Every structure is written in structure tokens, then in C-alpha cells.
């Protein structure tokens, strides 16, 4: 799992060498990991700078009302917005934490209106511009697995 989590493009031959298993064994294990949804997705991680997404914002959102309908309504808007890369429903000083990728400040302003300013259930929000992408990973720690 460690190998495919770091690079899902590794060939069966390479995985079999690294894991000291036959290619057939590697195939069976990968099939099982996918079937059990341990491997949830296999995606390509694109470089946002090369694609013109030069700015990353972390946005903390506090909602006015917390009914299930209002929470789900906000979730729906967030899920449909491509510029939102990650969204977490959190306990603490806000209700949601968003990680958003935009081209420039004009794009951010558009996103701000779509998600926040024009949403009557958003009580308040704060946005912080990322200065540096120090670490970006969705790898799950496996040392205890």
C-alpha cells in the first residue's frame, strides 16, 4: 500500500520487485484493495502553477444556521465548485474549513461571491492567502496498519 500511495503509476513488475511478490499476487492484492475501498481513487496530481492556478486560499466559514438542511445546502454548493479542492466540516472557531485554488485575485473575488458573500447562511468568513505550499499530501500514515 505504501508504494501505490506514493506512486499509483508503478507497473505490476516494479511493485512485484519492491514487495517480493509475484505479479499475480500483486494483481490480486490490488484488486482486493480496490474492492474493499481501501484504494478509494487513483488520480493524477496536477501542478497548479503550470496550469495558471497561482493562488491558494484557506477559508474559515461560520454559518448563521446549523439545521441539517442549511448544512447540506452549503455542502452542495461547495461540492459543485471546482475551485474548492478540500472542505472539512469542523468543530471549533468555525463550521467549515476550505482549501481553494484560484488563478488570481479576480478569480478569488468571484469565488468569494459564489460561495460566501451571496450566501445568506454565511454568517462570517476569513480567508488567508497561502505564501508557500510547504506540504501537500493526502497520504494516509500506514506505520500502524
Helices and strands as residue ranges (DSSP letters): H 2-6, H 12-19, H 23-35, E 55-63, H 68-80, E 84-89, E 96-102, H 105-112, I 113-117, E 122-129
